[in-house]
Amino acid sequence: MTVLANILIAVVAILHVGFLALEMFFWDHPFGRKRFGMTPEYSRASASLAANQGLYNGFIAAGLIWGLLSGEFSIKLFFLICVLIAGIFGGFTARRSILYIQALPALLGLILLYLSR
């Protein structure tokens, strides 16, 4: 069960590295505009906000990787809870798909983490 939990935690970390890249580097590019359905004007105007959000996603990824490398239950737990809360908030305030893309993998990771204990 520990291996499955760690695999899912790694997937969540990789997703957050992807979010970092989208928000920090591709927000104001054709790929990012297409992914988020934005006009060039909107993406240009909101690029600094997205970059800030991307940086936070990078910190989440770093924390999850730290938890995996250290093997510390509490570090994994803390960062998965952060992802879950952010995913729930984003799902209700931004896009419902965030519930499935961000919150659900974190919730499954938490369940597997507890089952592996």
N, C-alpha and C positions, 0 to 999 in steps of 0.2 A: 504494500500500500504506500510506503514511503516513496518508492520509485515513481509511482503514478502521481502522487502529490507533487513531487519535485518536477516532473515533466510538465504538469499543468502550470505550476508556478513559473517555469521557464517560458512557456507559451505566453503567459500573461506579461512577463518581462519583455519578450520579443514584440508583442503587440504595442507595448508602451514605447519601445524604441521606434517602432513604425509611426506611432502618433507624433513622437518628437520630430521625426523627419518630415512628415506631412505638414505639421504646424510651423516648424521653424524654417524649413528650407523650400517647401513646395507650395505653400499657401498662395503666394502671388505668382504662380506659374500655371500654365495650361492644365497640367495634371491635377494640381490642387483645386483649381477653380472647377474643373469637371467633377472631381470627387465630391466636392461640397456644394455644387450647383450655384456658384457665385459668379457675379459679373466681375470684369477686371477692376471696375471702380470700387466695388465693395471689398474685393480681396486686397487691393492696394490700401484702402482706408483702414482695414482691420488687421493688417499684417503684423503690426507690433503687438497687438493683443494676442494674436494667435501664437507668435513666437514666445511670448511669456507663458502661455498655456503649454506650449511644447516643452519648455524648459522644466516645468513642473512634472510633466510626464516622464522626462528623462530622470528626474530625481526618484520617481516611483520605480522606474526600471532599475536604477542603481541600487535602491533599497532591496528589491526582490532578488537581484543578483547577489548582493551582500548576504542576504538570508540563505540563499542556496550554497554559496561558498563557505559560509560559517557553519551551516547546519543548524543554526539556532532557531528553534521553534518560535520564540517570541518575536524575532525580527520578521520572519515570514508572516506570522499572524498580523502584526502591526501593519505591514505594507499591503497585505491582501485586504484588510479591513479598510484601509485608505482607498484602495481601488474600488471596493464595493460601494462605499459611501459616495465617491465621486461619480461612479457609474449610475447609481440610483438618482443622484441629483441631476446629472446630465440627461438622463432618460426622461425626467419629468420637466426639465426647464429648457432643453435644447432640442434633442431628437430622441424619439422613442427607441430607435435602433441602438442607442448607446447602452440600453438595458441588456441587450443581447450580446453586443460586441465587447463590452467592458465589464458590466456588473455580473453577468452570468458566469463567465470563466472564473472571475474572482470568487464567487460564491461556491462554485464546484471545487476550486482550489482549497477554500477554507474547509469544506466538508471532508475532502481527502486528507488534508493536513490533520484534522482532528481524529479521523479514523486511523491514521498512521501512528498516532501517539501512543 
